[in-house]
Amino acid sequence: MKKAAVIGNPIEHSKSPLIHNYWLKKLEIEGSYEAIKAVNEKDFENVVSRLIEKKYCGFNITVPYKLKAHELAHKKIDYPKCPYHENLMASNTIKIDKKGELHSYNTDYFGFAASLIQNNIFINKIKNIVILGAGGAARSIIFGLLSEELKTKTKITLLNRSETRAKNLLEDLQIDGGLKDRDLEIQYYPLTDFARSTKDCDLLINTTTLGMEGGKENSIINLHNSKKNMLVYDIVYNPIETPLLKAAKDLGLKTLNGLSMLINQAAAAFEIIYGKEQGTIKPKSINELHKIIEEDLRN
């Protein structure tokens, strides 16, 4: 039996077991997939050791252990359309080989890009992108964007509460194959620059919890001065309609939640972990899962 898991904290809310067990059953693979909570980084290391000992074929990683998984991995591997540069420093998928070595991948950008394509949105036609946050998800998206054939003079703006964290991310991008020799403009500002930065924005990507928890920062996230055709993409999938997306819809803006990204990144991770060929997970089953999870989240 091929056993796998997702590790994180918190983990109770995860839809990964539902997704992976659905595909295991549909593809008639004798296997299992479970959610495991690791209370801290030391516990995470212990969980990984147990999975290796028990001959698991791999595991996924969610917050807050993507950096730790990257550090533990023996190899960092590019999967088709899943770029993984060493400076990304975040792993969401680990394949355990027969020797017990950890092969690290990151399928987050694949999920992000695939969700755009499925909604007839083409990243290489977008000129002005604003990203809220500078954590693991933001890193995956920005490093992924650098692998795309972006428009000349594409502008990417990072807005983050911690300017230091945003600055560190931009410094990590100053690498061969990154910003060097690329006709891209990437800059960062404090979150208080939201209104000015989104005035000419084509695509707003939220990778934070802002707008969700009723915090004091919510007043900063004011969409009234945004472009009328701006797309607001909140990578959060629970709730289906975050306060940010509701505010955008109320203004007639186009919106997209994180459910498609979740399922598409899981599709690539499933193929890696269970040793299937790329394209094993068909669009039809992705659409079926989307409906199943959306109904589950609404109930």
N, C-alpha and C positions, 0 to 999 in steps of 0.2 A: 504494500500500500504506500502511495506517495503522500506524505504528510507535509503540510505547510501551515504558516500562521502569520498573523500581523501582531506587532508588538508596539505598545505605546502607553501613554498615561496623560489624560484619561483614554479609555479604550471601549467603554461600555456602549458608546454611541455608534461605533464603527459599523459600516455597512459592508466592509470587505468580506466577512464570512458569508453573508448572503450572496454576494456577487460570485465569489470563487466556487462556493458549493453548488451554485446554480449551473456554472459551466462544467464542473466535474460530473454532475448528473447528466447534463445535456450531451456531453461528449463521451459518456459511459467510461469515465476514467475511475479506476479504483483508488480513491484518495480522500483526503480530509483537509479541512482548513479551519483554523480556530483563532480566536482573539485572546491575546495574553497581555496582562498588565505587568509592567516593570515599574516599581515605585521610584527608582532612581537609576543613575548610570551604572552603578555597581551591580544592581539587580539585573539591569539590562544585559550586562556581560555574562552574568550567571545564567540567564535565560538562554542566551545564544549558545553557551557551552552545553546546556542540556539538549538543545535542539540538534547540535552536532553529534552529541553522544547517542541520541535516539534516532539518528539517521534521517532527520527531516531533509527534504530536498531543497528547502529554501524558506524565506520569510520576507514579509513586507515590514516597513518601518514607518511609523507616523510620529507626530510630535510627542516628546521633544528630543528624539534620539537619532535623527537623520545624520547629524554631524558625527555622533559617536559611532554609528554604523560605518560611515565613511572611514573613520580612523581605524576601525577593527579589520576592515577588508584587506585581503591579500592582493587582490587585483581590482582595478577600476576599468570597466569595459563599456565601450560604445555599442549600443544596440541600434539597428536601423531606425533613423529619425529620433533617437534618444541620445543626443550628445552628452558626453560626460567628461568634462575637463577636470583635471586635478584641482584647480582653484574653485570649482563649484562647491566642493567640500560638503556635499549632502547626498545621501543615498536613501532611496525609498524601496529598493528591491535588492535582496541578496540571494544568490544561487549557491547552495552548498555542494561542492563537488565530492567525488568519491573518497578523496583524501581528507575531507573535512575542511578544505580551504574555502574562504568566503570570496565570492566573485560579486562585485558591487556594480549596480546599475542605477540610473535615475530615469524613470518613465514619466515624471510629472509634466515635462514640456510636451512630450508626445500627446498626453491627454489633453493638455491645453490647446495645442495646435489642431488636433483632430476635432475637438469640439467646435472650433471656429469654422473649419471646413464644412462640417455637417450642418452648420447654420448659414452656409453660403457667405462666409466672411473670410476674406483672403488677406493675410497679414502683410504680404508684400505690396499691397495697395494702400496701406495705412501710413500716414506721414508723421503723425504726432501722437505719442503714447505716453500716458501718465500712469505710474504704478504706485499704489499706496503700500508702504511696507518695504522692509529690507531684510526679511528673514529667509528661511529656506525656500519657500514657494517663490518669492520674488527672485531669488538667486537662480532657481531653475528656469524661470520664464525668461530672465534677461540673458543668461548664457545660451538658452535655446534660440532666442531672437537673433543672436549673433551668428547662428548657423544658417539663417534664412537669407534669401536674396531680397534684402530690404530696399525700399526706394532710396534714391540718392537724397541726401540731406534728411534722412529720417531722424526725428528727435525723440529721445526717451528721457522722461523726467521722473526721478525718484522723489517721493514725498514721505518723510518718516519722522516720528517723534524724536528719535535719537539721530542727530546729524552725524555723530561719530560712526554709528553702524552703517549708515548710508555711504559715508566716505570710505569706510573699509571695503564695502562691496565694490565701489568704483575702482579702488586701488587694485583689487583682485582681478578686475577686468583688463588691466593694463598688461596684457600678455600677448605673445605671438598667437595669432589666430583669434585674438579678441578685438579690442578697439584699435590696436596698432594697424596703421595703413587702411583703416576702414573709414568711409565717408559717413560717419554717424556722429551725432551729438548726444552725449549722455551727461546729465547733470543732476544734482540733488539740491533740495531745498527743505526747510522745515515744513511741517504739516500746515502751519498757519498761512503758507503761500498757496493753499488749495484753490481759492477763487481765481487768482491770477494765472495759475498754471493750467487750469482746465478751460480757460476762455477759448483757446484754439485747439482743444484736445479732440482727437477723433476716437480714441479708445482709452477708457478709464478702467484700470484693472485693480480691484481691491483684494489684497492678500492678507489683510488684517481683520481684527474683530471690530473695527470702528463702525459705528452705525448700528451695532447689534446690541450692545449692552447698556445703553442709556448713559454712557459716560459723558464727562464734560466736553470731550473732544467732538461730540456729535454736532455741536453748533458750528464747527469749522467746515463740516462736510455739507456745504450749501451748493446745490446744483443750478440755482437760478441763473447764474451768469455763464453757464456752459453752452457749447455749440448745440444747436437744435437737433443735429443729426449724430451726436455723440453716442457711442455704444458704451453702456455701463456693464462691465463684467465683474461680478462678485464671485470669487472662487469658492465661497462658502456654499454648501448645499443643504444645510439644515439650520434654520428653516429654508424651505424652498424659496420663499420670498422674504429676503432680509429687509430691514427698514431702509437700507440704502437703495435696494431695487424698487421698493414701493415708492420711495420719493422720486426715483427716476421715472417710473411709469406714470406717476401723477403729473409729471411735466411733459409726458409724451415722448420720452427718450427710449431708445431701444435698449433692451436688457438681456442678460444671460446669466444664469446661476451656475454653480460649480458641479452640478450633477453629471453633466456630460464629460467634464474633465475627469471626475472620479472614476467613471466607468471605463473610459478610454485608457487612462493610465493603468487601470487594473487589467485590461485586456493584454497590454504588452507585458505586464508583470506576470500574468498567468502563463503566457507562452514561455517566458524565460524560466520560471520556477518549475513548471511541469514538463519542460523539455519539448514543447510543441513548436511547429514551424510558424513563422510570422504569417499572419493572416488566417490562422486557425479559428480565431474568434470572428465570426461573421457579423456584418452590420445589422442583420436581422435580429440576432440575439442581443446585441447592444441596445437596440431600440426596445426590445421586449423588456430587458432589465430596467431601462429608463422608466418605463411605465409602471413596473412593479414597485420600484423604490419610491417613485414620486407618490404613488397611491399610499404606500406605507408611511411616508413622511407627513402626508396630509391628514392621516387618520389619528 
